[in-house]
Amino acid sequence: MNLALFDFDGTITRGDTFSPFVRFAVRRARKVVGGALLIPVVAGYRLNVVPASRARPIVARVAFQGEHAESVRELGRKYASDVIPAVIRRRAMDRIQWHQRQGDLVVVVSASLDAYLRPWCATVGVQLICTELEERGGRLTGRYCHGDCSGAEKLRRILERYDPGRYPLIYAYGDTS
């Protein structure tokens, strides 16, 4: 059995799913107030001054702090079933299915959120390593459980869960370094 690792946004999908999910899941009043608070972060991101790995946690905090965890998970399930299928790259799904037919272990490794990636991955039958929203007492804190799952953090989490020596071949698919 080989190991096949897939990035999600831009690799399996045609672009970003994080920002559209925030727009999909956040209540209108919070969007208005939060949008005003996030103007410097969004501007910094668009000007390449603030990296995505720093912007996403700030956006998530403003968007989800204090929200009922189950409500956000339900919105994540709806997003996974109703929105994500329209942005999936057919070639990426063909490649995932090819690996599955070969008996390979397929894992999505993404900085995107567990709220929608977990149900999507369950439907497709692949494992998941991703950014997870922290929950306490049934409410989201707005923080991430283990930080933003991007860059070197992706590699750290992969190595934490999988022993590379166990796999004859390791495939890695992504649209960025």
C-alpha atoms as a printed R data frame, in Angstrom:
    type eleno elety resid chain resno       x      y       z
1   ATOM     1    CA   MET     A     1   0.000  0.000   0.000
2   ATOM     2    CA   ASN     A     2   1.263  3.450  -0.962
3   ATOM     3    CA   LEU     A     3   0.436  6.782   0.657
4   ATOM     4    CA   ALA     A     4  -1.260  9.494  -1.432
5   ATOM     5    CA   LEU     A     5  -1.401 12.975   0.093
6   ATOM     6    CA   PHE     A     6  -3.643 15.618  -1.472
7   ATOM     7    CA   ASP     A     7  -3.868 19.316  -0.740
8   ATOM     8    CA   PHE     A     8  -7.488 20.487  -0.974
9   ATOM     9    CA   ASP     A     9  -7.859 24.127  -2.065
10  ATOM    10    CA   GLY     A    10  -6.573 24.623  -5.586
11  ATOM    11    CA   THR     A    11  -5.636 20.953  -5.959
12  ATOM    12    CA   ILE     A    12  -8.843 19.004  -5.448
13  ATOM    13    CA   THR     A    13 -10.937 22.152  -5.896
14  ATOM    14    CA   ARG     A    14 -10.839 25.014  -8.344
15  ATOM    15    CA   GLY     A    15  -9.707 27.574  -5.794
16  ATOM    16    CA   ASP     A    16 -10.271 28.581  -2.194
17  ATOM    17    CA   THR     A    17 -13.003 27.014  -0.047
18  ATOM    18    CA   PHE     A    18 -12.178 28.725   3.265
19  ATOM    19    CA   SER     A    19 -13.402 32.238   2.397
20  ATOM    20    CA   PRO     A    20 -16.581 31.021   0.676
21  ATOM    21    CA   PHE     A    21 -17.345 28.859   3.737
22  ATOM    22    CA   VAL     A    22 -16.966 31.860   6.030
23  ATOM    23    CA   ARG     A    23 -19.405 33.799   3.837
24  ATOM    24    CA   PHE     A    24 -21.732 30.762   3.775
25  ATOM    25    CA   ALA     A    25 -21.672 30.055   7.515
26  ATOM    26    CA   VAL     A    26 -21.467 33.435   9.230
27  ATOM    27    CA   ARG     A    27 -24.605 35.269  10.233
28  ATOM    28    CA   ARG     A    28 -25.295 38.559   8.417
29  ATOM    29    CA   ALA     A    29 -24.911 40.814  11.479
30  ATOM    30    CA   ARG     A    30 -21.569 39.219  12.317
31  ATOM    31    CA   LYS     A    31 -20.439 39.639   8.700
32  ATOM    32    CA   VAL     A    32 -21.106 43.360   8.858
33  ATOM    33    CA   VAL     A    33 -19.322 43.971  12.171
34  ATOM    34    CA   GLY     A    34 -16.610 41.393  11.508
35  ATOM    35    CA   GLY     A    35 -16.034 42.682   8.005
36  ATOM    36    CA   ALA     A    36 -15.274 46.118   9.372
37  ATOM    37    CA   LEU     A    37 -12.876 44.681  11.942
38  ATOM    38    CA   LEU     A    38 -11.116 42.591   9.314
39  ATOM    39    CA   ILE     A    39 -10.461 45.362   6.774
40  ATOM    40    CA   PRO     A    40  -6.761 45.717   7.771
41  ATOM    41    CA   VAL     A    41  -6.216 41.932   7.709
42  ATOM    42    CA   VAL     A    42  -7.908 41.447   4.349
43  ATOM    43    CA   ALA     A    43  -6.074 44.441   2.872
44  ATOM    44    CA   GLY     A    44  -2.763 43.113   4.199
45  ATOM    45    CA   TYR     A    45  -3.483 39.685   2.755
46  ATOM    46    CA   ARG     A    46  -4.390 41.077  -0.660
47  ATOM    47    CA   LEU     A    47  -1.233 43.217  -0.652
48  ATOM    48    CA   ASN     A    48   0.858 40.142   0.234
49  ATOM    49    CA   VAL     A    49   1.882 41.698   3.541
50  ATOM    50    CA   VAL     A    50  -0.120 39.297   5.735
51  ATOM    51    CA   PRO     A    51   0.319 35.617   4.821
52  ATOM    52    CA   ALA     A    52  -2.752 33.387   4.578
53  ATOM    53    CA   SER     A    53  -1.470 31.339   7.525
54  ATOM    54    CA   ARG     A    54  -1.786 34.457   9.726
55  ATOM    55    CA   ALA     A    55  -4.968 35.849   8.161
56  ATOM    56    CA   ARG     A    56  -7.062 32.661   8.377
57  ATOM    57    CA   PRO     A    57  -6.878 32.317  12.190
58  ATOM    58    CA   ILE     A    58  -7.855 35.956  12.631
59  ATOM    59    CA   VAL     A    59 -10.801 35.585  10.256
60  ATOM    60    CA   ALA     A    60 -11.873 32.350  11.983
61  ATOM    61    CA   ARG     A    61 -11.791 34.042  15.385
62  ATOM    62    CA   VAL     A    62 -13.946 36.940  14.250
63  ATOM    63    CA   ALA     A    63 -16.282 34.618  12.325
64  ATOM    64    CA   PHE     A    64 -16.795 31.779  14.791
65  ATOM    65    CA   GLN     A    65 -15.957 32.834  18.351
66  ATOM    66    CA   GLY     A    66 -18.935 32.030  20.582
67  ATOM    67    CA   GLU     A    67 -20.954 30.257  17.878
68  ATOM    68    CA   HIS     A    68 -22.648 26.954  18.680
69  ATOM    69    CA   ALA     A    69 -20.276 24.236  17.495
70  ATOM    70    CA   GLU     A    70 -23.052 21.941  16.295
71  ATOM    71    CA   SER     A    71 -24.615 24.747  14.228
72  ATOM    72    CA   VAL     A    72 -21.319 25.395  12.473
73  ATOM    73    CA   ARG     A    73 -20.798 21.655  11.929
74  ATOM    74    CA   GLU     A    74 -24.289 21.420  10.415
75  ATOM    75    CA   LEU     A    75 -23.463 24.321   8.096
76  ATOM    76    CA   GLY     A    76 -20.219 22.509   7.267
77  ATOM    77    CA   ARG     A    77 -22.146 19.368   6.302
78  ATOM    78    CA   LYS     A    78 -24.461 21.441   4.118
79  ATOM    79    CA   TYR     A    79 -21.504 23.239   2.517
80  ATOM    80    CA   ALA     A    80 -19.771 19.900   1.892
81  ATOM    81    CA   SER     A    81 -22.819 18.407   0.210
82  ATOM    82    CA   ASP     A    82 -24.256 21.430  -1.610
83  ATOM    83    CA   VAL     A    83 -21.330 23.716  -2.487
84  ATOM    84    CA   ILE     A    84 -18.093 21.737  -2.680
85  ATOM    85    CA   PRO     A    85 -19.218 19.305  -5.423
86  ATOM    86    CA   ALA     A    86 -19.528 22.249  -7.827
87  ATOM    87    CA   VAL     A    87 -15.855 23.246  -7.355
88  ATOM    88    CA   ILE     A    88 -14.243 19.798  -7.456
89  ATOM    89    CA   ARG     A    89 -11.710 19.186 -10.217
90  ATOM    90    CA   ARG     A    90 -12.749 16.043 -12.080
91  ATOM    91    CA   ARG     A    91  -9.105 15.083 -12.739
92  ATOM    92    CA   ALA     A    92  -8.319 15.276  -9.016
93  ATOM    93    CA   MET     A    93 -11.272 13.027  -8.164
94  ATOM    94    CA   ASP     A    94 -10.214 10.602 -10.893
95  ATOM    95    CA   ARG     A    95  -6.741 10.468  -9.347
96  ATOM    96    CA   ILE     A    96  -8.143  9.933  -5.815
97  ATOM    97    CA   GLN     A    97 -10.301  7.098  -7.118
98  ATOM    98    CA   TRP     A    98  -7.331  5.598  -8.970
99  ATOM    99    CA   HIS     A    99  -5.357  5.521  -5.713
100 ATOM   100    CA   GLN     A   100  -8.300  3.956  -3.901
101 ATOM   101    CA   ARG     A   101  -8.567  1.230  -6.549
102 ATOM   102    CA   GLN     A   102  -4.836  0.542  -6.108
103 ATOM   103    CA   GLY     A   103  -5.456  0.041  -2.379
104 ATOM   104    CA   ASP     A   104  -3.471  3.148  -1.431
105 ATOM   105    CA   LEU     A   105  -4.113  5.144   1.709
106 ATOM   106    CA   VAL     A   106  -5.468  8.535   0.579
107 ATOM   107    CA   VAL     A   107  -5.227 11.543   2.897
108 ATOM   108    CA   VAL     A   108  -6.379 15.126   2.384
109 ATOM   109    CA   VAL     A   109  -3.928 17.489   4.105
110 ATOM   110    CA   SER     A   110  -5.293 21.019   4.241
111 ATOM   111    CA   ALA     A   111  -5.288 24.368   5.993
112 ATOM   112    CA   SER     A   112  -9.044 24.466   5.406
113 ATOM   113    CA   LEU     A   113 -11.523 23.778   8.191
114 ATOM   114    CA   ASP     A   114 -12.678 20.489   9.659
115 ATOM   115    CA   ALA     A   115 -16.290 21.750   9.761
116 ATOM   116    CA   TYR     A   116 -16.714 20.978   6.053
117 ATOM   117    CA   LEU     A   117 -13.676 18.871   5.192
118 ATOM   118    CA   ARG     A   118 -14.565 16.114   7.678
119 ATOM   119    CA   PRO     A   119 -17.981 15.394   6.113
120 ATOM   120    CA   TRP     A   120 -16.618 15.725   2.578
121 ATOM   121    CA   CYS     A   121 -13.733 13.327   3.264
122 ATOM   122    CA   ALA     A   122 -16.103 10.851   4.935
123 ATOM   123    CA   THR     A   123 -18.297 10.878   1.830
124 ATOM   124    CA   VAL     A   124 -15.326 10.309  -0.474
125 ATOM   125    CA   GLY     A   125 -13.740  7.720   1.825
126 ATOM   126    CA   VAL     A   126 -10.401  9.404   2.486
127 ATOM   127    CA   GLN     A   127  -8.562 10.314   5.677
128 ATOM   128    CA   LEU     A   128  -8.037 13.892   6.817
129 ATOM   129    CA   ILE     A   129  -5.445 16.130   8.406
130 ATOM   130    CA   CYS     A   130  -6.614 19.748   8.601
131 ATOM   131    CA   THR     A   131  -7.151 22.869  10.646
132 ATOM   132    CA   GLU     A   132  -9.610 22.164  13.448
133 ATOM   133    CA   LEU     A   133 -11.826 24.710  15.179
134 ATOM   134    CA   GLU     A   134 -11.524 24.602  18.977
135 ATOM   135    CA   GLU     A   135 -14.672 23.899  20.976
136 ATOM   136    CA   ARG     A   136 -15.424 24.372  24.670
137 ATOM   137    CA   GLY     A   137 -18.755 23.654  26.267
138 ATOM   138    CA   GLY     A   138 -20.513 23.281  22.918
139 ATOM   139    CA   ARG     A   139 -19.303 26.649  21.612
140 ATOM   140    CA   LEU     A   140 -16.441 27.534  19.327
141 ATOM   141    CA   THR     A   141 -13.643 29.593  20.847
142 ATOM   142    CA   GLY     A   142 -12.638 31.032  17.492
143 ATOM   143    CA   ARG     A   143  -9.197 29.495  17.924
144 ATOM   144    CA   TYR     A   144  -7.600 26.520  16.210
145 ATOM   145    CA   CYS     A   145  -6.901 23.338  18.183
146 ATOM   146    CA   HIS     A   146  -3.361 22.830  16.869
147 ATOM   147    CA   GLY     A   147  -2.709 25.921  14.776
148 ATOM   148    CA   ASP     A   148  -3.085 26.537  11.060
149 ATOM   149    CA   CYS     A   149  -2.341 23.347   9.088
150 ATOM   150    CA   SER     A   150  -0.197 24.905   6.379
151 ATOM   151    CA   GLY     A   151   3.427 24.915   5.275
152 ATOM   152    CA   ALA     A   152   5.802 23.103   7.617
153 ATOM   153    CA   GLU     A   153   2.891 22.311   9.953
154 ATOM   154    CA   LYS     A   154   1.411 20.045   7.264
155 ATOM   155    CA   LEU     A   155   4.616 18.017   7.163
156 ATOM   156    CA   ARG     A   156   4.827 17.853  10.965
157 ATOM   157    CA   ARG     A   157   1.284 16.490  11.210
158 ATOM   158    CA   ILE     A   158   1.831 13.972   8.422
159 ATOM   159    CA   LEU     A   159   4.959 12.633  10.130
160 ATOM   160    CA   GLU     A   160   3.159 12.589  13.477
161 ATOM   161    CA   ARG     A   161   0.462 10.301  12.082
162 ATOM   162    CA   TYR     A   162   2.194  8.272   9.351
163 ATOM   163    CA   ASP     A   163   5.572  6.534   9.275
164 ATOM   164    CA   PRO     A   164   7.026  7.194   5.803
165 ATOM   165    CA   GLY     A   165   9.100  4.018   6.038
166 ATOM   166    CA   ARG     A   166   5.930  1.904   5.927
167 ATOM   167    CA   TYR     A   167   5.047  2.980   2.369
168 ATOM   168    CA   PRO     A   168   6.887  1.871  -0.784
169 ATOM   169    CA   LEU     A   169   5.791  5.076  -2.535
170 ATOM   170    CA   ILE     A   170   4.467  8.379  -1.239
171 ATOM   171    CA   TYR     A   171   2.563 10.585  -3.680
172 ATOM   172    CA   ALA     A   172   2.013 14.248  -2.860
173 ATOM   173    CA   TYR     A   173  -0.363 16.448  -4.869
174 ATOM   174    CA   GLY     A   174  -0.534 20.194  -4.423
175 ATOM   175    CA   ASP     A   175  -0.696 23.500  -6.203
176 ATOM   176    CA   THR     A   176   1.917 25.324  -4.064
177 ATOM   177    CA   SER     A   177   5.337 24.558  -2.624
